[in-house]
Amino acid sequence: MIKPTHLELQSIQGLSEQEATRRLKEEGYNELPADRSRDLWALLLGVLKEPMFLLLLAAGTVYIVLGDLAGAFTLLVSIFGIIGITLYQEQKVERVLEALRDLSSPRALIVRDGKPVRVAGREVVRGDFLVVEEGDRVPADAVILSSKGLMVDESLLTGESVPVRKFPDEKKSVMERPGGEGSSFLYSGSLVVQGRGVAEVLATGPNSELGRIGKVLQKQSLGKTPLQQETGRLVRTVAVLGLLSCGLVVLIFGLIRGGWLEGILNGLTLAMAILPEEFPVVLTVFLALGAWRISRQRVLTRRPSAIEALGSAMVLCVDKTGTLTQNRMEVKKLFSGSAVYPVQSHDSERLPENFHSLLEFSILASEINPFDPMEKAFQELGKRYLVQTEHLHSDWTLVHEYALEPALMAMSHVWKASDGEEFVVATKGAPEAIADLCHLTETRQADLARQATAMAAEGLRVLGVAKASFQGNQWPSLQHDFNFEFVGLLGLADPLRSTVPAAIKECYSAGIRVVMMTGDYPITARAIARQAGLVPAENILTGSDLESLTETELSHGVKTTNIFARVAPEQKLRIVNAFKMNGQVVAMTGDGVNDAPALKGAHIGIAMGKRGTDVAREASSLVLLDDDFTSIVHAVRLGRRIHDNLQKAMSYLLAVHVPIAGMSLLPLIFGWPVMFMPIHIVFMEFIIDPACSIVFEAEEEEGDVMKRPPRDPDEPLFRRKTLMFLLLQGVIVLGIVLGIFGIALSYGLGERHARALAFTTLIISNLAQILTNRSLTSPLWAALKKPNSALWWIFGGTLIFLGLALYLPGLRGLFKFAPLSFLEMTLCFLLGGGSALWVEALKFLKDRARKKGS
């Protein structure tokens, strides 16, 4: 049993465990609605709806009817492989999201069967009695029954950064909308920053205010990504060509050669050669493995479109607190009298005596066991400097408190000394509020304001401290009734992450603009921006400025503004839309419920994993597990690498299908023997599929990946110039293979001998195309220095299996090959390897021209 420490709970019985279990079963867990995850059958149905897979299933069925189990097996394995990869990736993402939801679900102190017990937040049910204290995350919507100095931060729901006071009201039983001072309701996801209370739960999970927002976001559907749409169009186009070619082959065989059954077999072989079943495989594998690689940088991918968009990101809109900074407070400067003392991180010197009182009263004005990071910073500094002095008072008793008020941004604690009759009052708050309490002269107020401004210009958050004494038993109703004496100012900083300046510099070299959005004051935001290296840092737009600007004016304003200060969460969507109006691809970070529309509206929504809400995570496409800006930059780098490698893989696919399709059709037109049979296509697929999905995916990034501007999001995967280049690669290989096949036949070497020569040359040329397409800028010898273990496994396996097919009698008969001599094998290697030399020569000429130009 947990002993109550602040309120009398003996009169509260609470729900019984049996009743709580019944409500949990009927109403469900206290969780937010998530995207509906598809089960195995729904996923399978989605895959089978794709036209390409329907064609592959039809072709596999025909192969089974014809008795060619190898061809059918290859097609079916490809389909089931894609289903397996997709299912695995979706389950992996769901498992990580579930873990995040568990981490974010707060522990709750409730009363069950008359006893206070702690349970997981997801197990709280309607009717439970919550006990909340400073630092607690409220797990459900509830009405307050009793409280003492209860103040709650509801910024995640309202965007209002100032905590609001709460008062009990047992008569209210219908939840009201959040926001405003003096409410009697607590809302799921809000944070208790001061005081304590008991409340009865009225709504949980989807029925809470937080859950209602989540349900609205859930209704927003996400279509296919541009890359998926482009790949789908390409697959459909090539599939139609494959079917037409298949019909043409059947007609040629039937009408010219009279072999209709043989024509069907060769037509299906040509369709196998042309149909690009690798395209969806490659896209799925790249997106799945890309998400895995990005997760190793502590970034969870929730939407495939994010991987595509990362390579095109032009603007990164980031929060200051916790993303650029460490989200912890340190006292950096003290001001007392007319002296200033800069606090060093590892200062071994003693604190000058004239600053002892300032630190002493800042601690006395704070909670005994603080949750607020500023109050923690005061205590840490006190332990460092005041341990062996008379300025720490562990034996004093806190007898009265004055809470922070909107009209007076200051709070006071009244203490009773252990050996005196007089009460000591300690106060801290905004410098202007402390100056008002101390009734300073105008001259003294002006001096204080200048000092506070100077400290704020260094990126410090400034608080004032005052003290007073009091005798008597009737506490004044207002803090103004005490006779305060000004003690001094403290400047606190949320330290910049050490990796941020280098990361921002890398963004600039990559043509990516970094924009800071914060609720801090403009002067503080500018100081942090300068520390981070964010330029230019002169122009600042505030939340009040945004209210006076039209959408058109704002779209012009964001062109020259990188700092947005005193911005409310709901204004972030306007900023995002302004950048989008200018045609820029926007990534944005957020953590609150009110950030969710902007996260959804940005091309790349990035939710905070540690301090973010479930609603923000559900609205985002990426989840930043460590809330670190550097992880975003790493993700952008990986996004560019993934797109580059995907383009290489798709380019190789297009190029390699040209000679395969050509050698399936041209020998028939020339009246030559058939070059390919289904088993040859199956062998080719065992090279092509792994090469695209494994070798190219594992390729390291290009040297200039973060030294070039972002990719145009409207740029197609294959431009006309690129397509011509790829077709030329394929045509050159086709010419070489067709030439050696025709020459071998003309010299009377026989069908099997000619087939063996042509097929071996084609295999070697494919391996050469893999090598030369690993990098379209670096020469072959430079690319060979880059590690890629998958490459050598595929090369080794391909050459070993080729040797077995040529020289193992059983396989040789199955492939209808004749054994090749050493000279013939050497010729095949020279011709196949030489098919890529012109690409290397082109790389050399381009590099030479680039060096001359620079």
C-alpha positions in Angstrom: 0.0 0.0 0.0 1.2 3.5 -0.9 0.7 5.9 2.0 -1.1 9.2 1.0 1.2 12.1 1.6 -0.9 15.2 0.9 -4.6 14.6 0.9 -7.0 12.5 3.1 -8.0 9.6 1.0 -9.7 7.5 3.7 -13.1 8.6 2.7 -12.6 7.6 -1.0 -13.4 3.9 -1.8 -12.9 4.1 -5.5 -13.8 1.3 -7.9 -13.4 -2.4 -7.1 -10.9 -4.4 -9.1 -13.8 -6.4 -10.5 -15.7 -3.3 -11.7 -12.5 -1.8 -13.1 -11.8 -5.0 -15.1 -15.4 -5.1 -16.4 -15.2 -1.4 -17.6 -11.7 -2.1 -19.1 -13.2 -5.0 -21.1 -16.3 -3.0 -22.3 -14.7 0.4 -23.0 -11.2 -0.7 -24.0 -7.8 0.4 -22.9 -7.0 4.1 -22.2 -5.1 4.6 -25.5 -5.3 6.9 -28.4 -6.7 5.7 -31.7 -3.9 4.6 -34.1 -3.9 4.0 -37.8 -5.7 0.8 -38.5 -3.1 -1.9 -39.1 -4.0 -4.3 -41.9 -4.0 -8.0 -41.1 -2.4 -10.6 -43.3 -5.4 -11.1 -45.5 -5.9 -7.4 -46.1 -2.3 -7.1 -47.0 -2.4 -10.0 -49.3 -5.5 -8.6 -51.0 -3.8 -5.3 -51.5 -0.8 -7.0 -53.2 -3.0 -9.1 -55.5 -4.8 -6.0 -56.7 -1.7 -4.8 -58.4 -1.9 -5.4 -62.2 1.7 -6.6 -62.4 1.1 -9.3 -59.8 -2.1 -10.4 -61.5 -0.1 -10.9 -64.7 2.6 -12.8 -62.8 0.1 -15.1 -61.2 -1.5 -15.7 -64.6 1.9 -16.5 -66.2 2.8 -18.8 -63.3 -0.5 -20.7 -63.7 0.2 -21.2 -67.5 3.7 -22.5 -66.6 2.2 -25.0 -64.2 -0.3 -26.1 -66.9 2.6 -26.5 -69.4 4.6 -28.4 -66.8 7.4 -25.9 -66.3 7.5 -25.9 -62.5 10.8 -23.9 -62.4 9.3 -20.9 -64.1 6.1 -21.0 -62.0 8.1 -21.5 -58.8 10.2 -18.4 -59.6 7.2 -16.2 -60.2 5.4 -17.4 -57.1 8.4 -17.1 -54.9 8.8 -13.4 -56.1 5.2 -12.7 -55.1 5.4 -14.3 -51.7 8.8 -12.7 -51.1 7.3 -9.2 -51.6 4.3 -10.1 -49.4 6.7 -11.3 -46.7 8.9 -8.2 -46.9 5.9 -5.8 -46.7 4.3 -7.7 -43.9 7.5 -7.8 -41.9 8.2 -4.1 -42.3 4.6 -3.1 -41.3 4.8 -5.3 -38.2 8.2 -3.9 -37.3 7.0 -0.3 -37.5 3.9 -1.2 -35.5 6.0 -2.9 -32.8 8.2 0.2 -32.4 5.2 2.5 -32.3 3.6 0.2 -29.7 6.8 0.5 -27.6 6.7 4.2 -28.0 3.0 4.3 -26.8 3.9 2.2 -23.8 6.8 4.5 -22.9 4.6 7.6 -23.3 1.7 6.1 -21.3 2.1 7.6 -17.8 1.9 5.7 -14.6 -1.1 6.7 -12.6 -1.8 6.7 -8.9 -5.5 5.7 -8.4 -7.7 4.5 -5.6 -9.0 1.0 -5.9 -10.9 -0.8 -3.1 -10.1 2.0 -0.8 -6.3 1.7 -1.4 -4.0 3.9 -3.4 -2.2 1.8 -6.1 -0.1 2.6 -9.1 -1.1 1.2 -12.5 -0.2 1.8 -16.1 -1.9 4.7 -17.6 -3.6 2.5 -20.2 -5.4 0.6 -17.4 -7.2 3.7 -16.0 -10.9 3.4 -16.5 -13.9 5.8 -16.3 -14.8 6.2 -12.6 -11.3 5.8 -11.2 -10.1 8.4 -8.7 -6.8 9.9 -9.7 -4.3 11.3 -7.3 -2.0 13.9 -9.1 1.1 15.8 -7.9 3.6 18.1 -9.4 5.4 16.4 -12.3 2.6 13.9 -13.1 1.3 13.5 -16.6 -2.5 13.3 -16.5 -3.6 10.0 -18.0 -7.3 10.7 -18.6 -9.9 13.5 -18.7 -11.2 14.0 -15.1 -13.1 16.4 -12.9 -11.3 17.8 -9.8 -12.7 16.9 -6.4 -10.1 18.5 -4.1 -6.9 20.3 -4.7 -4.2 22.5 -3.2 -2.3 25.1 -5.3 -3.0 22.9 -8.4 -1.5 24.4 -11.7 -1.5 22.5 -15.0 0.4 23.0 -18.2 -2.2 22.4 -21.0 0.0 23.7 -23.8 -0.2 20.4 -25.7 -3.9 20.9 -26.1 -4.3 24.7 -26.1 -0.9 26.0 -27.2 -0.9 28.3 -24.2 2.5 28.1 -22.6 1.5 29.6 -19.2 0.2 27.1 -16.7 -3.4 27.5 -15.6 -4.8 27.2 -12.1 -7.4 24.5 -11.3 -10.1 24.5 -8.6 -12.4 21.7 -7.4 -16.0 21.4 -8.3 -17.8 18.2 -7.4 -21.0 19.2 -9.0 -19.7 19.3 -12.6 -19.9 16.0 -14.5 -19.8 17.0 -18.1 -16.4 17.8 -19.6 -15.8 21.3 -21.0 -13.3 22.4 -23.6 -9.7 22.9 -22.4 -8.2 26.4 -21.9 -8.6 29.3 -19.5 -8.0 30.0 -15.9 -10.0 28.5 -13.1 -11.3 25.3 -14.8 -12.4 22.3 -12.7 -11.2 19.7 -15.3 -8.0 17.9 -16.0 -7.2 16.7 -19.5 -5.3 13.7 -20.7 -1.8 14.6 -21.8 -1.5 17.7 -19.7 1.2 18.1 -17.1 0.9 19.1 -13.4 3.5 21.7 -12.7 2.5 22.7 -9.2 0.3 21.6 -6.4 -1.7 18.4 -6.0 -5.2 17.1 -6.2 -7.7 14.3 -6.5 -10.0 13.9 -9.5 -12.6 11.5 -10.8 -12.1 10.1 -14.4 -14.9 11.0 -16.8 -13.4 10.0 -20.2 -10.5 7.7 -21.4 -8.9 6.8 -24.7 -10.8 7.8 -27.8 -13.4 9.6 -25.7 -11.0 12.0 -24.2 -10.2 15.5 -25.7 -6.8 14.1 -26.8 -8.5 11.1 -28.4 -11.1 13.1 -30.3 -8.2 15.0 -32.1 -6.6 11.7 -32.8 -9.8 10.3 -34.4 -10.0 13.3 -36.7 -6.4 12.8 -37.9 -7.1 9.1 -38.4 -9.7 9.9 -41.0 -7.2 11.6 -43.3 -6.1 9.1 -45.9 -2.7 8.8 -47.5 -2.4 8.0 -51.1 0.4 6.4 -53.0 3.7 8.2 -53.0 4.9 9.8 -56.3 7.6 7.2 -56.7 5.1 4.4 -56.2 2.8 6.1 -58.8 5.7 6.5 -61.3 6.8 2.9 -60.8 3.3 1.7 -61.3 2.9 3.6 -64.5 6.3 2.2 -65.8 5.3 -1.4 -64.8 1.9 -1.1 -66.5 3.5 0.3 -69.7 6.2 -2.4 -69.9 3.6 -5.1 -69.0 1.4 -4.0 -72.0 4.5 -4.1 -74.3 5.3 -7.6 -72.9 1.8 -8.9 -73.6 1.9 -7.4 -77.2 5.3 -9.0 -77.8 4.1 -12.3 -76.4 1.2 -12.3 -78.9 3.6 -11.3 -81.7 5.9 -14.3 -80.9 2.9 -16.7 -80.8 1.8 -15.4 -84.2 5.3 -15.6 -85.7 5.6 -19.3 -84.6 2.1 -20.2 -85.5 1.9 -18.6 -88.9 5.5 -19.0 -90.1 6.8 -22.1 -88.4 3.5 -23.8 -87.7 4.3 -24.6 -84.0 1.5 -23.0 -82.0 2.3 -24.8 -78.8 6.0 -23.9 -79.2 4.9 -20.4 -80.0 2.9 -20.1 -76.7 6.0 -21.4 -74.8 8.3 -18.9 -76.4 5.8 -16.1 -76.1 5.6 -16.7 -72.4 9.4 -16.8 -72.3 9.5 -13.4 -73.9 6.9 -12.1 -71.5 9.0 -13.4 -68.7 12.0 -11.5 -70.2 10.1 -8.2 -70.6 7.8 -8.1 -67.6 9.7 -6.0 -64.9 8.6 -8.0 -61.9 11.7 -6.7 -60.2 10.4 -3.1 -60.1 7.9 -3.6 -57.2 10.4 -5.9 -55.5 13.2 -3.3 -55.7 10.9 -0.5 -54.5 9.6 -2.5 -51.6 13.0 -3.7 -50.5 14.5 -0.2 -50.8 11.8 1.4 -48.7 11.9 -1.4 -46.1 15.6 -1.5 -45.8 15.8 2.3 -46.0 13.4 2.6 -43.0 15.6 0.2 -41.2 18.8 2.2 -42.0 17.1 5.4 -40.9 16.0 3.8 -37.6 19.6 3.1 -36.8 20.0 6.9 -36.7 17.3 7.0 -34.0 14.6 8.0 -36.5 11.5 5.9 -37.0 9.9 5.9 -40.4 6.1 5.8 -40.4 5.3 6.7 -44.0 7.2 5.6 -47.1 6.7 9.0 -48.7 9.1 10.4 -46.0 12.0 8.4 -47.4 11.3 9.9 -50.9 10.8 13.4 -49.6 14.0 13.4 -47.5 16.1 13.7 -50.6 14.1 16.7 -51.7 13.9 18.5 -48.3 14.6 22.2 -48.8 13.5 23.7 -45.5 13.9 22.2 -42.0 11.6 23.9 -39.5 12.7 22.9 -36.0 11.9 23.7 -32.4 14.5 25.3 -30.3 13.9 23.6 -27.0 15.1 20.0 -26.9 15.9 19.8 -30.6 18.6 22.4 -31.0 19.1 22.6 -27.2 19.6 19.9 -24.6 16.3 20.6 -22.9 17.9 21.2 -19.5 18.6 24.4 -17.6 21.9 25.7 -16.3 22.5 28.9 -14.3 25.0 30.8 -16.4 25.1 34.3 -14.9 24.4 36.0 -11.6 23.7 39.7 -11.0 23.6 41.3 -7.5 24.2 44.9 -6.5 26.2 46.2 -9.4 28.3 43.1 -9.9 28.0 40.3 -12.5 29.3 36.8 -11.9 29.6 34.4 -14.9 29.1 30.8 -13.7 31.5 28.3 -15.3 30.5 24.7 -16.0 33.5 23.3 -14.0 34.3 26.2 -11.7 36.4 25.1 -8.8 36.5 28.6 -7.3 34.3 29.7 -4.4 31.3 31.8 -5.1 31.9 35.4 -4.0 30.1 36.2 -0.8 27.9 39.0 -2.3 26.2 36.3 -4.5 25.4 33.9 -1.7 22.1 35.6 -0.7 20.9 35.6 -4.4 21.4 31.8 -4.7 20.0 31.2 -1.2 16.7 33.0 -1.9 16.4 31.5 -5.4 16.4 28.0 -3.7 14.0 29.2 -0.9 11.6 30.4 -3.6 11.6 27.0 -5.2 9.9 23.7 -4.4 11.6 21.5 -1.9 11.7 18.6 -4.4 11.5 20.5 -7.6 10.2 19.2 -11.0 10.8 22.5 -12.8 14.2 22.3 -14.6 15.0 25.9 -13.5 14.4 25.1 -9.9 16.6 22.0 -10.3 19.3 24.2 -11.6 19.2 26.4 -8.5 19.5 23.5 -6.2 22.4 22.0 -8.2 24.3 25.3 -8.0 23.5 25.5 -4.3 24.9 22.1 -3.6 28.0 23.2 -5.5 28.7 26.5 -3.8 26.7 26.7 -0.5 27.2 23.2 1.1 29.5 24.4 3.8 27.8 27.8 4.4 24.9 29.0 6.5 22.8 29.7 3.3 21.2 26.2 3.0 18.2 25.6 5.3 17.2 22.0 5.4 15.7 22.5 8.9 13.4 25.3 7.9 9.6 24.7 7.5 7.6 25.9 4.5 4.4 27.4 6.0 2.7 29.2 3.2 2.8 29.6 -0.6 1.8 32.3 -3.1 1.3 30.9 -6.6 2.3 32.4 -9.9 -0.6 34.6 -11.2 -1.1 36.0 -14.7 -1.4 39.5 -13.3 1.8 39.0 -11.3 4.4 36.7 -12.8 6.1 35.9 -9.4 5.7 33.2 -6.8 6.6 33.4 -3.0 7.4 30.9 -0.3 7.0 31.8 3.4 9.5 29.9 5.7 9.7 29.4 9.4 13.2 29.3 10.7 14.0 26.6 13.3 15.4 29.1 15.8 13.4 32.3 15.3 10.0 33.9 15.6 10.2 35.9 12.3 9.1 34.4 9.0 11.3 34.7 5.9 9.7 35.3 2.5 11.5 34.3 -0.7 10.2 35.4 -4.1 11.3 34.7 -7.7 9.7 35.7 -11.0 9.9 37.9 -14.1 12.3 40.8 -13.6 9.6 43.4 -14.1 7.3 41.6 -11.6 10.1 41.5 -9.0 10.8 45.2 -9.7 7.1 45.9 -9.1 7.0 44.0 -5.8 10.1 45.8 -4.6 8.6 49.2 -5.5 11.9 50.3 -7.2 12.4 53.8 -8.4 12.1 54.5 -12.1 15.8 54.9 -12.4 16.5 51.6 -10.6 13.9 49.9 -12.8 15.5 51.2 -15.9 18.9 50.0 -14.8 17.4 46.6 -13.9 15.7 46.4 -17.3 19.0 47.1 -19.2 20.8 44.4 -17.2 18.0 41.9 -17.9 18.0 42.8 -21.6 21.7 42.4 -21.8 21.5 38.9 -20.2 18.6 37.9 -22.5 20.6 39.0 -25.5 23.1 36.2 -24.6 20.2 33.7 -24.9 19.6 33.5 -21.2 16.2 33.2 -19.5 16.2 35.9 -16.8 14.6 35.6 -13.4 14.5 38.1 -10.5 14.8 37.3 -6.8 13.6 39.3 -3.8 13.3 38.7 0.0 11.2 39.9 2.8 10.5 39.3 6.5 7.1 39.0 8.2 5.8 38.8 11.8 2.3 37.7 12.8 -0.1 34.9 12.0 -2.4 36.5 9.4 -0.9 36.0 6.0 -1.4 38.9 3.6 -3.8 38.1 0.7 -1.5 39.6 -1.8 2.3 39.4 -2.3 2.3 43.2 -2.7 1.6 43.5 1.0 5.1 42.3 1.9 7.9 44.7 2.2 10.3 43.2 -0.4 13.9 43.9 -0.9 15.5 43.3 -4.3 18.3 40.6 -4.2 19.4 40.1 -7.8 19.0 38.5 -11.2 19.8 34.9 -12.4 20.4 34.1 -16.1 19.7 30.5 -17.1 20.4 28.8 -20.4 19.2 25.7 -22.1 22.6 24.7 -23.5 22.9 24.2 -27.3 23.7 20.6 -28.3 27.3 20.5 -29.2 26.6 18.8 -32.6 24.1 21.4 -33.8 26.5 24.0 -35.4 28.2 21.3 -37.5 24.9 19.8 -38.5 23.5 23.2 -39.6 26.7 23.9 -41.6 26.2 20.5 -43.3 22.6 21.5 -44.1 23.8 24.7 -45.7 26.3 22.9 -47.9 23.5 20.6 -49.0 21.3 23.6 -50.0 18.9 23.1 -47.1 17.6 26.0 -45.2 17.1 25.7 -41.4 14.3 27.7 -39.7 13.8 27.9 -36.0 10.3 28.2 -34.5 10.1 28.9 -30.7 7.8 30.3 -28.1 10.8 32.2 -26.6 11.3 35.9 -26.7 12.8 37.3 -30.0 16.0 38.5 -28.3 16.6 35.0 -26.8 15.8 33.3 -30.0 18.3 35.4 -32.0 21.0 34.7 -29.5 20.4 30.9 -29.7 20.3 31.1 -33.5 23.7 32.9 -33.6 25.2 30.2 -31.3 23.9 27.5 -33.6 25.3 29.2 -36.7 21.9 29.9 -38.2 22.1 32.7 -40.8 20.8 35.2 -41.4 19.6 35.8 -37.9 18.6 39.5 -38.2 14.9 39.2 -39.4 12.4 37.8 -36.9 8.7 37.3 -37.1 6.7 36.9 -33.9 3.3 35.3 -33.3 1.7 38.8 -33.1 3.3 39.7 -36.5 1.8 36.5 -38.0 -1.7 37.6 -36.9 -1.4 40.8 -38.9 -0.1 39.2 -42.1 -2.2 37.8 -44.9 -1.2 34.5 -46.5 0.4 36.2 -49.4 2.3 38.6 -47.2 3.5 35.7 -45.1 4.7 33.8 -48.1 6.9 36.7 -49.0 8.0 37.2 -45.4 9.3 33.6 -45.0 11.7 34.1 -47.9 13.9 36.2 -45.7 13.1 35.1 -42.2 14.7 32.1 -40.5 13.5 32.9 -36.9 9.9 32.8 -35.7 9.6 33.7 -32.0 6.7 33.8 -29.6 4.9 31.4 -32.0 1.9 29.5 -30.8 1.6 25.8 -32.0 -1.4 26.5 -34.1 0.5 29.2 -36.1 3.1 26.6 -37.3 0.7 25.4 -40.0 0.5 28.8 -41.4 4.3 29.0 -41.6 4.5 25.5 -43.2 1.9 26.5 -45.8 3.7 29.7 -46.6 6.9 27.8 -47.4 4.8 25.3 -49.5 3.2 28.3 -51.4 6.8 29.2 -52.4 7.2 25.7 -53.9 9.5 24.4 -51.2 9.6 20.9 -49.6 9.2 21.4 -45.9 10.2 19.2 -43.0 8.8 20.2 -39.6 9.3 19.0 -36.0 6.6 19.1 -33.4 5.6 17.5 -30.1 2.2 18.8 -29.1 -1.4 18.0 -30.0 -1.7 21.5 -31.7 1.4 20.7 -33.7 -0.4 17.7 -35.4 -2.1 19.7 -38.2 1.3 21.3 -39.2 3.0 17.9 -38.9 0.3 16.5 -41.2 0.5 19.4 -43.6 4.3 19.4 -43.9 5.9 17.1 -46.6 7.9 15.5 -43.8 6.3 15.7 -40.3 8.8 14.8 -37.6 7.4 14.1 -34.2 9.4 14.0 -31.0 9.8 10.5 -29.5 10.7 11.5 -26.0 8.5 14.5 -25.2 6.0 14.2 -27.9 2.3 13.2 -27.7 0.8 10.1 -29.4 -1.3 12.4 -31.5 1.8 14.1 -32.8 3.4 10.8 -33.6 0.3 9.5 -35.4 0.2 12.7 -37.5 3.9 12.5 -38.5 5.8 10.6 -41.1 9.0 10.3 -39.0 9.5 10.0 -35.2 12.7 11.3 -33.8 13.5 8.9 -31.0 16.1 11.0 -29.3 14.7 14.5 -30.1 18.1 15.5 -31.6 18.4 17.8 -34.6 21.6 15.9 -35.7 19.5 12.8 -36.3 17.3 14.7 -38.7 20.4 15.7 -40.8 21.6 12.1 -40.7 18.1 11.0 -42.0 18.3 13.6 -44.8 21.7 12.2 -45.8 20.4 8.7 -45.8 17.3 9.8 -47.8 19.5 11.1 -50.5 21.6 8.0 -50.5 18.5 5.8 -50.7 17.1 7.7 -53.7 20.5 7.7 -55.5 20.8 3.9 -55.0 17.2 3.3 -56.0 17.8 5.2 -59.2 20.9 3.1 -59.9 19.0 -0.1 -59.3 16.1 1.0 -61.6 18.6 2.2 -64.2 20.3 -1.2 -64.2 16.9 -2.9 -64.5 15.9 -1.0 -67.6 19.3 -1.4 -69.2 19.6 -5.1 -68.6 16.1 -5.9 -69.9 16.9 -4.5 -73.3 19.3 -7.4 -74.4 17.2 -10.0 -72.6 14.1 -8.9 -74.5 16.0 -8.4 -77.7 17.6 -11.9 -77.6 14.2 -13.4 -77.0 12.6 -11.8 -80.1 15.3 -11.0 -82.7 16.5 -14.7 -83.3 12.9 -15.5 -84.1 12.6 -12.7 -86.6 16.0 -13.7 -88.2 14.9 -17.3 -88.4 17.6 -18.5 -86.0 17.2 -21.1 -83.3 15.6 -19.9 -80.0 18.1 -18.3 -77.7 16.2 -18.4 -74.4 14.0 -20.9 -72.7 12.3 -20.4 -69.4 15.1 -21.8 -67.4 17.5 -19.3 -68.8 15.2 -16.4 -67.8 15.0 -17.9 -64.3 18.8 -18.0 -64.1 18.9 -14.3 -65.2 16.3 -13.4 -62.6 18.5 -14.9 -59.9 21.2 -12.3 -60.9 19.0 -9.3 -61.6 16.8 -9.5 -58.5 19.6 -9.7 -55.9 21.7 -7.2 -57.8 19.0 -4.6 -57.6 17.5 -5.2 -54.2 20.7 -6.1 -52.2 23.8 -4.9 -54.0 22.6 -1.5 -55.0 20.7 -0.9 -51.8 23.9 -1.6 -49.8 26.0 0.9 -51.8 27.7 3.7 -49.9 26.7 7.3 -50.6 28.2 9.3 -53.3 30.9 11.8 -52.2 28.8 14.8 -53.1 25.6 13.6 -51.5 25.5 16.5 -49.1 27.2 19.0 -51.4 24.5 19.3 -54.0 21.1 21.1 -53.9 18.0 19.1 -53.0 16.4 17.1 -55.7 13.4 18.6 -57.5 10.4 16.7 -56.2 8.7 17.0 -59.6 11.7 15.5 -61.4 10.8 12.0 -62.7 13.0 9.0 -61.8 14.1 8.8 -65.4 14.5 11.9 -67.5 14.6 11.6 -71.3 18.3 12.0 -71.4 18.7 9.3 -68.7 16.4 7.0 -70.6 18.4 7.4 -73.8 21.6 6.7 -71.9 20.2 3.5 -70.4 18.7 2.3 -73.7 22.1 2.9 -75.3 23.8 0.7 -72.6 21.2 -2.1 -73.3 21.5 -1.8 -77.1 25.3 -2.0 -77.0 25.1 -5.2 -74.9 22.4 -6.5 -77.2 24.6 -5.9 -80.3 27.5 -7.7 -78.7 25.5 -10.8 -77.6 23.5 -10.9 -80.9 26.7 -10.7 -82.9 28.4 -13.5 -81.1 25.3 -15.7 -81.4 24.9 -15.0 -85.1 28.6 -15.5 -85.8 28.7 -18.8 -83.9 25.7 -20.0 -85.9 27.2 -18.9 -89.2 30.5 -20.8 -88.5 28.5 -23.9 -87.9 29.2 -24.3 -84.2 25.7 -25.6 -83.6 22.7 -24.3 -81.6 23.9 -25.4 -78.2 27.4 -24.0 -78.7 26.1 -20.7 -79.9 23.6 -20.5 -77.1 26.4 -21.2 -74.5 28.6 -18.5 -76.0 25.9 -15.9 -76.2 24.5 -16.6 -72.8 27.9 -16.5 -71.1 28.7 -13.2 -72.7 25.3 -11.8 -71.6 25.9 -12.9 -68.0 29.4 -11.3 -67.9 28.0 -8.1 -69.4 25.4 -8.0 -66.7 28.0 -8.3 -64.0 30.0 -5.5 -65.8 26.8 -3.3 -65.8 26.5 -3.9 -62.1 30.0 -2.7 -61.5 29.9 0.3 -63.7 26.5 1.4 -62.4 27.5 1.3 -58.8 28.6 4.9 -59.3 27.8 7.2 -62.2 30.5 9.6 -61.2 33.4 7.6 -59.7 35.5 5.5 -62.0 35.3 1.7 -61.8 38.6 1.3 -59.8 37.4 3.9 -57.3 34.1 2.1 -56.9 35.9 -1.3 -56.3 37.5 0.2 -53.2 34.1 0.8 -51.6 33.1 -2.2 -49.5 30.0 -4.2 -50.5 30.0 -7.8 -49.4 26.7 -8.6 -51.1 28.4 -7.7 -54.5 31.0 -10.3 -54.2 28.6 -13.0 -52.9 26.5 -12.5 -56.0 29.4 -12.4 -58.3 30.9 -15.5 -56.8 27.6 -17.4 -56.8 26.8 -16.4 -60.4 30.1 -17.5 -61.8 30.1 -20.8 -59.9 26.5 -21.6 -61.1 27.4 -20.5 -64.6 30.4 -22.9 -64.5 28.2 -25.7 -63.3 25.6 -25.1 -66.1 28.4 -25.2 -68.7 30.4 -28.2 -67.4 28.1 -30.3 -65.3 26.5 -32.8 -67.7 23.1 -32.9 -66.0 22.7 -29.1 -65.8 24.3 -28.6 -69.2 21.6 -30.8 -70.7 18.9 -28.9 -68.9 20.2 -25.6 -70.2 20.9 -27.0 -73.6 24.5 -25.8 -73.6 27.7 -27.1 -75.1 31.0 -26.9 -73.1 33.2 -23.9 -73.9 37.0 -24.0 -74.3 39.4 -21.8 -72.3 39.8 -19.4 -75.3 36.0 -19.2 -75.8 35.5 -18.4 -72.1 38.2 -15.7 -72.4 36.5 -14.2 -75.4 33.2 -14.1 -73.5 34.8 -12.3 -70.6 36.5 -9.8 -72.9 33.4 -9.0 -74.9 31.1 -9.0 -71.8 33.4 -6.9 -69.7 34.2 -4.6 -72.7 30.5 -3.7 -73.0 30.9 -1.3 -70.1 34.2 0.4 -71.1 32.5 3.2 -73.0 30.6 4.2 -69.8 33.9 4.4 -67.9 35.3 6.5 -70.8 32.3 8.9 -70.5 32.9 9.2 -66.7 36.5 10.1 -67.3 35.6 12.8 -69.9 33.0 14.3 -67.6 35.3 14.4 -64.7 38.0 16.0 -66.8 35.6 18.7 -68.0 34.4 19.3 -64.5 38.0 19.8 -63.2 38.7 22.2 -66.1 35.6 24.2 -65.3 36.5 24.5 -61.7 
